[in-house]
Amino acid sequence: MDVYYFTEMPYAEFPESEAEKFPSMRLTFPNTYFNPRAAGELFRHYFDEYQFAEEVGFDGVMINEHHNTPSCMDVEVNITGGILARITTRVKILILGNLLPTTDNPVRLAEEIALVDVI
């Protein structure tokens, strides 16, 4: 059995009182609260976490994507997968979130995943 590390890479750099004003954090929370500098720091932190997961012995790391939600900042798993392929050496990378119905060209999608694989 393999053990994978997973985080949705949440963005929580906004007042909790603001979140309570919206009926759905996944659908209606506006991006006016998004701070690019804070997000950059968080991304670096999350990639450090993935590297640490490898160091402590996890078999793999799992990534997914969501859109328009502070509960998951990752919006393109193939880019994230490429970064992880470059900064890790041993862990398996499990990519969740490549939806064929939303892909214009499935051959391009296969090429993107193959690129991550060869890195």
LINDA-V524174 format. One record per backbone hydrogen bond with DSSP energy under -0.5 kcal/mol. CO is the residue of the C=O (numbers start at 1). NH is the residue of the N-H. E is the energy in kcal/mol with one decimal. If there is no record, write none. Layout:
co=CO nh=NH e=E
co=CO nh=NH e=E
This chain:
co=3 nh=59 e=-2.0
co=3 nh=60 e=-1.4
co=5 nh=62 e=-2.8
co=8 nh=73 e=-0.6
co=8 nh=74 e=-0.6
co=9 nh=73 e=-2.4
co=10 nh=12 e=-0.6
co=12 nh=14 e=-1.5
co=15 nh=18 e=-1.2
co=15 nh=19 e=-1.2
co=16 nh=20 e=-1.4
co=18 nh=21 e=-1.4
co=19 nh=22 e=-1.3
co=24 nh=27 e=-0.5
co=24 nh=28 e=-2.5
co=24 nh=29 e=-0.6
co=25 nh=70 e=-0.6
co=30 nh=33 e=-0.8
co=31 nh=34 e=-1.8
co=34 nh=36 e=-0.6
co=35 nh=39 e=-2.6
co=36 nh=40 e=-2.5
co=37 nh=41 e=-2.1
co=38 nh=42 e=-2.4
co=39 nh=43 e=-3.0
co=40 nh=44 e=-2.2
co=41 nh=45 e=-2.2
co=42 nh=46 e=-2.9
co=43 nh=47 e=-2.6
co=44 nh=48 e=-2.1
co=45 nh=49 e=-2.1
co=46 nh=50 e=-2.1
co=47 nh=51 e=-2.1
co=48 nh=52 e=-2.5
co=49 nh=53 e=-2.5
co=50 nh=54 e=-1.6
co=51 nh=55 e=-2.2
co=52 nh=56 e=-2.4
co=53 nh=58 e=-2.5
co=54 nh=57 e=-1.2
co=59 nh=92 e=-2.3
co=60 nh=5 e=-2.3
co=61 nh=94 e=-3.0
co=62 nh=7 e=-0.6
co=63 nh=96 e=-2.8
co=69 nh=72 e=-1.1
co=70 nh=11 e=-3.9
co=73 nh=75 e=-0.6
co=74 nh=66 e=-1.9
co=76 nh=79 e=-0.5
co=76 nh=80 e=-1.9
co=77 nh=81 e=-3.0
co=78 nh=82 e=-1.9
co=79 nh=83 e=-2.3
co=80 nh=84 e=-2.7
co=81 nh=85 e=-2.5
co=82 nh=86 e=-1.5
co=83 nh=87 e=-2.0
co=84 nh=88 e=-1.5
co=92 nh=61 e=-2.8
co=92 nh=94 e=-0.6
co=93 nh=95 e=-0.7
co=94 nh=63 e=-2.7
co=94 nh=96 e=-0.6
co=97 nh=99 e=-1.2
co=98 nh=100 e=-0.7
co=99 nh=102 e=-1.1
co=100 nh=103 e=-1.8
co=102 nh=104 e=-0.5
co=105 nh=109 e=-1.8
co=106 nh=110 e=-2.2
co=107 nh=111 e=-2.3
co=108 nh=112 e=-2.5
co=109 nh=113 e=-2.3
co=110 nh=114 e=-2.4
co=111 nh=115 e=-2.2
co=112 nh=116 e=-1.9
co=113 nh=117 e=-2.2
co=114 nh=118 e=-2.1
co=115 nh=119 e=-1.4
